[in-house]
Amino acid sequence: MSAPLMEMYLSYGISALKGKCPALADGVTAVPSFTLLSHMSQPIGLDYFGVYDGFFGAYSAKHFAERLHIAVAMGIHDELVDEPPRYRQHPDDLEGWWRKTVLDAFRLVDEELVARVKTGIPVGCPAVFSLVLEKYIVLANRGAACKAVIYRGEEAVQLTSQRRPEVLFSNFSSVSRIQRLDLVFRPYFPEPKVLRVKREPRDKFLILATGSFWDKITPAEACNYIQKRLRTLQIMSCKTSLHDTGSLTILANELAEYAILKGCQRNVTIVIILFKNFRDEHHPGTSKK
């Protein structure tokens, strides 16, 4: 028996707060049906969400927020129009297909960034993004400060690596001043981790957030906070759609402010992607449109 298809419901909310910093340096992107940007005649049904940590400065994060999803869309387009498409040449290596597409996109945006900044300015961008498709999610993260967490059933599951960035300040006290400057100003471009996560009917929502948020909030705490607010406040309207972001953005802002109250010292940037209409789930008599 074939597996049931996922419910084609999706909504999202975003929050980007400067916290205790003088300015907002993080970046965030939410692009429904983003492959339309590549002018495809037959757009793929997927949606792009990403957060970009401004640890290395606002310029890097802004550049990635503006360019990475476009580079991914271009890569998908190039792969599909190739004769024959590579995914048809290797149909059993779908994860490899996505990995190549994502890595190529990161390299392109990295090269653009290096070409545009002045010498001596630190560049690089820890980031995490998701491509949400009907049957699975593609995730990519670089510099594990940024994390993706899914609420699956009643469990918070961290999907991305827990490895911290090791380029800056590694054995910092034991190196010379010249070596320290090299560590501070060289680009931070480790290879991102790419994985494909099968969607399950019990998946409720996905959280993407930058490092300062996860420094103070555990995955379980974040998921429990969202679950409780969705249940008690009934913030979702029965006609919520992908483009109706207001209610979930209120929730994302509440969660970001909660992290700041708990002591986050830097920017806090969050995307919440909801896979189920909680109003329907907790009010079975509500008709679906």
Residue pairs with C-beta under 8 A, 6 or more apart in sequence:
4 201
5 134
5 135
6 134
6 135
6 199
6 201
6 275
7 201
7 275
7 276
8 134
9 274
9 275
9 276
9 277
10 47
10 132
10 242
10 273
10 274
10 275
11 236
11 240
11 241
11 242
11 244
11 245
11 247
11 248
11 273
11 274
11 277
12 30
12 49
12 242
12 245
12 248
12 271
12 272
12 273
12 274
13 245
13 246
13 247
13 248
13 249
13 250
13 251
13 252
13 271
13 272
13 274
14 28
14 30
14 245
14 249
14 252
14 269
14 270
14 271
14 272
15 249
15 252
15 253
15 255
15 256
15 268
15 269
15 270
16 24
16 26
16 27
16 28
16 256
16 267
16 268
16 269
16 270
17 24
17 253
17 256
17 257
17 260
17 267
17 268
17 269
18 24
18 267
19 212
19 260
19 264
19 265
19 266
19 267
19 268
20 260
20 264
20 265
20 266
21 265
21 266
21 267
23 58
24 54
24 58
24 267
25 54
25 55
25 57
25 58
25 61
25 266
25 267
26 51
26 52
26 53
26 54
26 61
26 210
26 267
26 268
26 269
27 50
27 51
27 52
27 54
27 58
27 61
27 62
27 64
27 65
27 66
27 125
27 269
28 50
28 51
28 52
28 65
28 269
28 271
29 48
29 49
29 50
29 51
29 52
29 65
29 66
29 68
29 69
29 129
30 48
30 49
30 245
30 271
31 37
31 47
31 48
31 49
31 69
32 47
32 242
32 243
33 43
33 45
33 46
33 47
34 46
34 47
34 48
34 69
34 72
34 73
35 43
35 44
35 46
35 73
35 76
35 77
36 43
37 69
37 70
37 73
38 70
38 73
38 74
38 76
38 77
39 77
40 76
40 77
40 80
44 76
44 133
45 133
45 134
46 131
46 132
46 133
47 131
47 132
47 242
48 69
48 72
48 73
48 129
48 130
48 131
49 129
49 130
49 132
49 206
49 208
49 271
49 273
50 64
50 65
50 68
50 69
50 127
50 128
50 129
50 130
50 208
50 271
51 127
51 128
51 129
51 146
51 208
51 209
51 210
51 269
51 270
51 271
52 60
52 61
52 64
52 65
52 68
52 125
52 126
52 127
52 146
52 210
52 269
53 61
53 125
53 126
53 127
53 143
53 145
53 146
53 210
53 211
53 212
53 269
54 60
54 61
54 125
54 210
54 266
54 267
55 126
55 143
55 145
55 211
55 266
56 122
56 123
56 124
56 125
56 126
56 188
57 121
57 122
57 123
59 117
59 121
59 123
60 113
60 123
60 124
60 125
61 125
63 109
63 112
63 113
63 116
63 125
64 109
64 113
64 125
64 127
67 109
67 112
68 105
68 106
68 109
68 127
68 129
69 129
71 104
71 105
71 106
71 108
71 109
72 101
72 102
72 105
72 131
74 105
75 101
75 102
75 104
75 105
76 101
79 85
79 86
79 87
79 97
79 101
86 97
86 100
87 94
87 97
90 96
90 97
94 196
95 194
95 195
95 196
98 131
98 138
98 194
98 196
99 194
102 138
102 140
102 192
102 194
103 191
103 192
103 194
106 140
106 142
106 191
106 192
110 187
110 189
113 123
113 124
113 125
113 187
114 123
114 187
117 123
120 185
121 185
122 184
122 185
122 186
122 187
122 188
123 187
123 188
124 187
124 188
124 189
125 142
125 188
126 142
126 143
126 144
126 145
126 146
126 165
126 188
126 210
126 211
127 140
127 141
127 142
127 143
127 146
127 192
128 139
128 140
128 141
128 142
128 146
128 147
128 148
128 160
128 208
129 139
129 140
129 141
129 208
130 137
130 138
130 139
130 148
130 206
130 208
130 273
131 137
131 138
131 139
132 206
132 273
133 199
134 199
135 198
135 199
136 196
136 197
136 198
136 199
137 150
137 196
137 197
137 199
137 206
138 194
138 195
138 196
138 197
139 148
139 159
139 160
139 194
139 195
139 196
139 197
140 192
140 193
140 194
140 195
141 147
141 148
141 160
141 161
141 192
141 193
142 190
142 191
142 192
142 193
143 164
143 165
143 188
143 190
143 211
144 160
144 161
144 162
144 163
144 164
144 165
145 164
145 165
145 210
145 211
145 214
146 160
146 208
146 209
146 210
146 211
146 214
147 158
147 159
147 160
147 208
147 209
147 211
147 214
147 219
148 158
148 159
148 160
148 206
148 207
148 208
149 156
149 157
149 158
149 159
149 206
149 207
149 209
149 219
149 222
149 223
150 156
150 157
150 159
150 197
150 203
150 205
150 206
150 207
151 157
151 203
151 204
151 205
151 206
151 207
151 223
151 226
151 227
152 200
152 202
152 203
152 204
153 202
153 204
156 218
156 219
156 220
156 222
156 223
156 224
157 219
158 219
159 195
159 197
160 193
161 193
165 188
165 190
167 183
167 186
167 188
167 190
168 183
168 184
168 188
169 183
170 183
172 180
172 183
175 183
199 275
203 275
204 227
204 274
204 275
204 276
205 223
205 226
205 272
205 273
205 274
205 275
205 276
206 272
206 273
206 275
207 219
207 222
207 223
207 226
207 270
207 271
207 272
207 273
208 270
208 271
208 273
209 217
209 222
209 268
209 269
209 270
209 271
210 266
210 267
210 268
210 269
210 270
211 266
212 259
212 264
212 265
212 266
212 267
212 268
213 222
213 256
213 259
213 264
213 268
213 269
213 270
215 264
216 259
216 262
216 263
216 264
217 225
217 255
217 258
217 259
217 262
222 255
225 255
225 258
226 251
226 255
226 272
229 235
229 251
229 254
230 236
230 251
230 274
230 278
231 278
231 282
234 278
234 279
234 282
234 283
235 247
235 248
235 250
235 251
236 247
236 248
236 274
236 277
236 278
236 279
237 244
237 247
237 279
238 277
238 279
238 280
238 286
238 287
238 288
238 289
239 289
240 247
240 277
240 279
248 272
248 274
251 272
252 270
252 271
252 272
255 270
255 272
256 268
256 269
256 270
259 268
260 268
277 288
279 286
280 286
280 288
